Amino acid sequence: MANLKDIQRKIKSVSNTQKTTRAMKLVSTAKLRRAEELAKRSRLYSDKLNQVIAEIAGRIKCNKVGGIDNRCFSDIDNPKTVDIIFVTADKGLCGGFNIQTIKAVNKLLAEYKEKNVKVRLSGVGKKGIEFFKYNETELFESVVGLSSKPDKKASDEFISTSIEDFKDGKVDAVHIVYNGYQNMITQELHVNKVLPIDTKQFDCNEAEQSSMLEIEAQDEEIMLDSLVNRYVEYSMYYSLIDSVAAEHSARMQAMDAATNNAKDMVKSLNVEFNKARQAAITTELIEIISGVESMK
């Protein structure tokens, strides 16, 4: 039977841990509300931007205005070099949030390695960067602090090299991998190929019937080219916003589970303490009775 003082020490320690995890849950809940609202507004802009690009590209493809042989819309059958950009958190204590992204990146790395394709791996977020550095995986670019505090200018600068290298033919595809926000209790893993843009989604009938845009045919490719940069840049920025909302959601759940576990442990330790105290009292009584009997 454990010593009473040891059990009391454990109860105090677990109770302090419970207070900490409860406080962290409340902080994550407050941060999640702000991040969730920003993610929802950003998703509306992202969807509208995708719609505009899809319509213009669809009209070019279907009407064959200047063709659509632009690298931004042409998949290469045998790519030589690809960029993979991952987004993880700067902090832990958020369950399997970071490891899910890391597993997805490792799977993608293995697929390209099997095809003898060179991969330039870039990372946002301390946890993912530390993992790949520990496993001696070379990182092309990395940044800490951007995933916890998304900044549009810094995000644009980070992905600018991939965009320019893709247009110059140095890179054949660009992927962004991150864990995004779905709802308060669910995160959704995203493995998005942002370049080249998939033209299979474009419907010719829909493009012909659409009246959202009135653009001269000769201007369509010029506008499309300028929109591609904005599309990829915003895809990067949106992945940061979506990821930070998912991070707070995952941490809120993890801290809630930790708080409940600590509560259960305190109950269990209290039961153990009471049993130990009863055993100690019983032992003392037996010793007293035995002492009295020996004196007769």
C-alpha positions in Angstrom: 0.0 0.0 0.0 1.4 3.4 -1.0 2.5 5.9 1.7 -0.2 8.4 2.6 2.0 11.4 2.0 3.0 10.1 -1.5 -0.6 9.7 -2.5 -1.4 13.3 -1.2 1.6 14.6 -3.2 0.2 12.8 -6.3 -3.3 14.2 -5.8 -1.9 17.8 -5.5 0.2 17.3 -8.6 -2.6 16.0 -10.7 -5.0 18.7 -9.4 -2.5 21.4 -10.5 -2.2 19.7 -13.9 -6.0 19.7 -14.2 -6.1 23.4 -13.5 -3.5 24.0 -16.2 -5.2 21.9 -18.9 -8.6 23.6 -18.1 -7.0 27.0 -18.5 -5.4 26.0 -21.8 -8.8 24.7 -23.0 -10.4 28.0 -22.2 -7.6 29.9 -24.0 -7.9 27.7 -27.1 -11.7 28.1 -27.1 -11.4 31.9 -27.1 -8.7 31.8 -29.9 -10.8 29.3 -31.9 -13.8 31.7 -32.1 -11.7 34.4 -33.7 -9.8 32.0 -36.0 -13.0 30.3 -37.0 -14.6 33.5 -38.1 -11.6 34.5 -40.1 -11.5 31.1 -41.7 -15.1 31.4 -42.8 -14.7 34.8 -44.3 -11.5 33.7 -46.1 -13.2 30.6 -47.5 -15.8 32.8 -49.2 -13.1 34.8 -50.9 -11.2 31.7 -51.9 -14.3 30.1 -53.4 -15.0 33.2 -55.4 -11.4 33.4 -56.7 -11.6 29.8 -57.7 -14.8 30.4 -59.5 -13.4 33.3 -61.5 -10.3 31.4 -62.5 -12.3 28.3 -63.4 -14.6 30.4 -65.6 -11.9 32.2 -67.5 -9.8 29.1 -67.9 -12.8 27.1 -69.0 -13.7 29.7 -71.6 -10.2 29.7 -73.0 -10.1 25.9 -73.1 -13.6 25.5 -74.6 -13.4 28.4 -77.0 -9.8 27.7 -77.8 -8.9 31.4 -77.5 -5.1 31.3 -77.8 -5.1 27.7 -76.5 -4.5 26.7 -72.9 -0.9 25.4 -73.2 0.2 27.6 -70.4 2.3 25.7 -67.9 -0.1 26.7 -65.1 -2.8 24.4 -66.7 -0.7 21.6 -68.2 0.2 18.5 -66.2 3.6 17.0 -67.0 3.5 13.2 -67.4 7.1 12.7 -66.1 7.9 15.5 -63.6 11.5 15.9 -62.7 11.2 18.3 -59.7 8.2 19.1 -57.5 7.7 21.4 -54.5 5.9 20.2 -51.3 5.0 22.8 -48.8 3.6 21.7 -45.4 2.0 23.6 -42.6 2.2 22.5 -39.0 1.8 24.2 -35.6 4.6 25.9 -33.7 3.4 24.3 -30.5 2.3 20.8 -29.4 -0.3 19.6 -26.9 -2.9 19.4 -29.8 -3.4 15.6 -30.1 -2.6 14.1 -33.5 -2.9 17.4 -35.3 0.7 17.7 -36.4 1.5 14.0 -36.9 -1.4 13.7 -39.4 0.2 16.3 -41.6 3.7 14.8 -41.2 2.3 11.3 -42.2 0.7 12.8 -45.4 4.0 14.5 -46.3 5.9 11.3 -45.8 3.5 9.4 -48.0 3.8 12.0 -50.8 7.6 11.9 -50.4 7.6 8.1 -50.7 5.4 8.3 -53.9 7.7 10.7 -55.6 10.8 8.9 -54.5 9.5 5.7 -56.1 9.1 7.6 -59.3 12.6 9.1 -59.0 11.3 12.6 -58.8 13.3 15.2 -57.0 11.4 16.9 -54.1 12.0 20.3 -52.7 10.5 20.2 -49.2 9.5 23.5 -47.5 7.9 23.9 -44.1 5.9 26.3 -42.0 5.7 25.5 -38.3 8.2 24.5 -35.7 6.8 21.0 -35.0 7.0 19.8 -38.6 10.4 21.5 -39.2 11.9 19.9 -36.1 10.6 16.4 -37.1 12.1 16.5 -40.6 15.4 18.0 -39.4 15.6 15.3 -36.7 15.1 12.7 -39.4 17.8 14.4 -41.6 15.4 15.4 -44.3 16.7 18.4 -46.2 14.4 21.5 -46.2 14.5 23.9 -49.1 12.9 26.7 -47.1 11.4 26.9 -43.6 9.8 29.5 -41.4 8.7 29.5 -37.7 6.0 31.8 -36.4 3.9 32.1 -39.5 1.5 29.3 -38.8 0.6 30.7 -35.4 0.2 34.2 -36.7 -0.7 34.1 -40.4 0.5 37.2 -42.3 -0.4 37.8 -46.0 2.8 39.6 -46.9 5.0 37.0 -45.3 2.9 34.2 -46.8 3.3 35.7 -50.3 7.0 36.0 -49.9 7.3 32.4 -48.7 5.6 30.9 -51.7 6.9 33.3 -54.3 10.0 31.2 -55.1 7.8 28.2 -55.9 5.6 30.2 -58.2 8.5 31.8 -60.1 10.4 28.5 -60.4 7.3 26.8 -61.7 6.7 29.4 -64.4 10.4 29.2 -65.3 10.2 25.5 -65.7 12.5 24.6 -62.7 9.6 23.0 -60.9 6.8 20.8 -62.4 4.3 20.9 -59.6 3.6 22.6 -56.3 1.7 20.9 -53.4 0.4 22.4 -50.1 -0.2 19.9 -47.3 -2.0 21.0 -44.1 -4.6 20.0 -41.6 -7.6 22.3 -41.9 -10.7 23.2 -39.9 -14.0 21.4 -40.6 -15.9 22.0 -37.4 -15.4 22.3 -33.6 -14.5 18.6 -33.2 -13.2 17.7 -36.7 -10.0 18.5 -38.6 -9.7 17.7 -42.3 -6.4 16.8 -43.9 -5.7 18.6 -47.3 -3.1 17.6 -49.9 -3.7 20.2 -52.6 -1.8 20.5 -55.9 -2.0 24.2 -56.5 0.2 24.2 -59.6 -0.6 23.2 -62.3 -4.3 24.0 -61.9 -6.5 21.0 -62.8 -8.5 21.8 -66.0 -10.6 18.6 -65.7 -12.9 20.6 -63.4 -13.9 23.0 -66.2 -17.3 22.3 -67.8 -17.6 23.7 -71.4 -21.4 23.9 -71.3 -21.2 25.8 -68.0 -18.6 28.1 -69.4 -20.7 29.0 -72.4 -23.8 29.6 -70.4 -22.1 31.6 -67.6 -22.7 35.4 -67.7 -20.7 36.3 -64.5 -17.9 37.9 -66.5 -17.9 40.1 -69.6 -14.3 40.0 -70.9 -12.9 40.5 -74.4 -11.5 37.3 -75.8 -8.0 38.8 -76.3 -7.9 39.9 -72.7 -8.8 36.6 -71.1 -5.3 35.0 -71.1 -3.8 38.3 -69.7 -6.3 38.4 -66.9 -5.9 34.6 -66.2 -2.1 34.9 -65.9 -2.4 37.7 -63.3 -5.1 35.7 -61.4 -2.9 32.6 -61.2 -0.4 34.3 -59.0 -3.1 35.6 -56.7 -4.8 32.2 -56.7 -1.6 30.4 -55.5 -0.6 33.1 -53.1 -4.1 33.1 -51.5 -4.1 29.3 -51.4 -0.9 29.5 -49.3 -2.4 32.2 -47.0 -5.7 30.4 -46.7 -3.9 27.2 -45.7 -2.3 29.1 -42.8 -5.7 30.6 -41.7 -7.5 27.2 -42.0 -4.6 25.4 -40.2 -4.5 27.8 -37.2 -8.3 27.4 -36.7 -7.9 23.6 -36.8 -4.9 23.8 -34.4 -7.0 25.6 -31.8 -9.8 23.1 -32.3 -7.5 20.2 -31.8 -5.8 21.7 -28.8 -9.2 22.5 -27.2 -10.2 18.8 -27.6 -6.9 17.5 -26.3 -7.0 19.8 -23.3 -10.6 18.8 -22.6 -9.6 15.1 -22.7 -6.6 15.8 -20.5 -8.8 17.7 -18.0 -11.3 14.8 -17.8 -8.5 12.3 -17.4 -6.9 14.3 -14.6 -10.4 14.5 -12.9 -10.7 10.7 -13.1 -7.2 10.2 -11.8 -7.9 12.5 -8.8 -11.0 10.4 -8.0 -9.0 7.2 -8.2 -6.2 8.6 -6.0 -8.7 9.8 -3.4 -10.2 6.3 -3.2 -6.6 4.9 -2.9 -5.9 7.5 -0.2 -9.0 6.6 1.8 -8.2 2.9 1.6 -4.6 3.5 2.7 -5.8 5.6 5.6 -8.3 3.0 6.7 -5.6 0.3 6.4 -3.3 2.5 8.6 -6.0 3.0 11.2 -6.8 -0.7 11.2 -3.1 -1.5 11.6 -2.8 0.9 14.6 -5.8 -0.6 16.3 -4.5 -4.1 15.9 -1.1 -3.0 17.3 -2.9 -1.3 20.3 -5.1 -4.4 21.0 -2.1 -6.7 20.6 -0.1 -4.5 23.1 -3.0 -4.5 25.6 -3.3 -8.3 25.3 0.4 -8.9 25.9 0.2 -6.9 29.1 -2.4 -9.1 30.6 
